[in-house]
């Protein structure tokens, strides 16, 4: 059975009060062009059109003045959630929007979710610090998980427990 995040809710409304020009919602098919453009700008190995098309019901966007500035793909299965992808447009980075997007996701989790997992490149120190600030801890590592310009690099597996 498919689960969905509770959007909007009292907690997400409170987070967005400080940002009246912003919105957080599930993506629509018409959002895919903007999302894919951000993916091309932010990822050395972007997701394919097919992956985005298949993930439309798990794709969340954060908008500012109606423009998409970031997105995330979150899968919910049984008592677990997994962050498959998250990105903020380069022009909107370093302004706290990544933290806001992830906090909105966390606040939208159904009560049945006990664990939230993600993977991150070992070289992505900014993302690792962000995840740690929001309560994620390292629980494992995957050797040679990501491609990079010189071969591969490891992934850190992180989790946030007990909602």
C-alpha positions in Angstrom: 0.0 0.0 0.0 1.3 3.4 -1.0 1.8 6.1 1.7 2.0 9.8 1.2 3.4 12.7 3.1 0.9 14.8 5.0 1.1 18.1 3.0 0.2 20.7 4.2 0.0 20.3 7.9 0.3 22.5 11.0 4.1 21.9 11.3 4.8 22.6 7.6 2.6 25.7 7.8 4.6 26.9 10.8 7.9 26.4 9.0 6.7 28.3 5.9 5.3 31.2 8.0 8.8 32.8 7.8 8.7 32.4 4.0 5.4 33.7 2.8 6.5 33.6 -0.9 7.3 29.9 -0.7 5.3 26.7 -1.0 6.0 23.0 -0.5 3.9 20.4 -2.4 4.0 17.2 -4.5 5.2 17.8 -8.0 2.9 17.8 -11.1 3.8 16.5 -14.5 4.1 20.2 -15.6 6.9 20.7 -13.1 9.2 18.0 -14.6 10.9 20.4 -17.1 12.0 22.8 -14.2 13.0 19.9 -12.0 15.1 18.2 -14.7 16.8 21.5 -15.5 17.9 21.9 -11.8 19.1 18.2 -11.9 21.3 19.0 -14.9 22.8 22.0 -13.1 23.4 20.2 -9.8 24.4 16.6 -10.6 27.5 15.4 -12.4 25.5 12.2 -13.1 21.8 13.4 -13.5 18.8 11.1 -13.3 17.3 10.1 -16.5 13.9 11.4 -17.8 12.6 7.9 -17.2 13.6 7.9 -13.6 11.9 11.2 -13.0 8.8 10.1 -14.9 8.6 6.9 -12.8 9.1 8.9 -9.5 6.5 11.6 -10.1 4.3 10.4 -7.3 7.3 10.6 -4.9 8.6 13.9 -6.1 8.3 17.0 -3.9 9.1 20.6 -4.8 9.7 23.8 -2.9 8.8 26.9 -4.8 9.6 30.6 -4.3 7.3 33.1 -6.1 5.9 30.1 -8.1 9.4 29.1 -9.4 10.8 25.7 -8.3 14.0 26.2 -6.4 14.4 22.7 -5.1 13.1 19.2 -5.1 13.3 15.8 -3.4 12.3 12.3 -4.2 11.1 10.4 -1.1 9.9 6.8 -1.0 7.7 5.5 1.8 7.5 1.8 2.3 6.0 0.1 5.5 7.6 1.9 8.5 10.6 3.4 6.5 11.3 6.4 4.3 14.2 6.8 2.0 15.5 10.0 0.4 16.5 9.1 -3.1 17.3 12.6 -4.4 17.4 16.2 -3.2 18.7 19.3 -4.9 18.4 23.1 -4.7 18.9 25.3 -7.7 22.5 26.7 -7.6 21.2 30.3 -7.4 19.3 29.4 -4.3 22.0 27.4 -2.5 23.6 28.5 0.7 20.5 30.3 1.8 19.0 27.6 4.1 16.6 26.2 1.5 18.0 22.7 1.5 17.6 22.6 5.3 14.1 24.0 5.0 13.1 21.4 2.3 14.4 18.5 4.4 12.7 19.9 7.6 9.4 20.1 5.7 9.8 16.5 4.5 10.6 15.4 8.1 7.6 17.3 9.5 5.3 15.7 6.8 6.2 12.1 7.6 3.2 9.9 8.5 3.1 8.7 12.1 3.8 5.1 10.9 7.3 6.0 9.7 10.0 4.9 12.2 13.2 5.4 10.2 14.3 7.8 7.5 17.3 6.7 5.4 19.6 8.4 2.9 22.9 7.9 1.1 25.4 10.7 0.5 28.8 10.8 -1.2 31.7 10.8 1.3 33.0 13.9 -0.4 29.8 15.9 0.1 30.7 17.5 3.4 28.1 20.3 3.2 25.3 17.7 2.8 26.6 15.5 5.6 26.7 18.5 8.0 23.1 19.4 6.9 21.9 15.9 7.6 23.6 15.7 10.9 22.0 19.1 12.0 18.6 17.5 11.2 19.3 14.4 13.4 20.7 11.9 10.9 23.6 9.7 12.0 25.9 7.5 10.0 24.9 3.8 10.2 27.0 2.3 7.4 29.0 2.8 4.2 28.9 1.4 0.7 32.2 1.0 -1.0 32.6 2.3 -4.6 28.9 3.3 -4.7 29.0 6.5 -6.7 30.8 7.2 -10.0 33.1 10.3 -10.1 35.5 11.8 -12.6 38.3 9.5 -11.4 36.4 6.2 -10.9 34.2 5.7 -7.9 33.7 6.9 -4.3 32.0 5.5 -1.2 28.6 6.4 0.0 27.7 7.1 3.7 24.4 5.6 4.8 22.6 7.8 7.3 19.4 7.3 9.2 17.1 9.4 11.4 15.1 7.3 13.9 12.0 7.6 16.0 9.6 10.2 14.7 
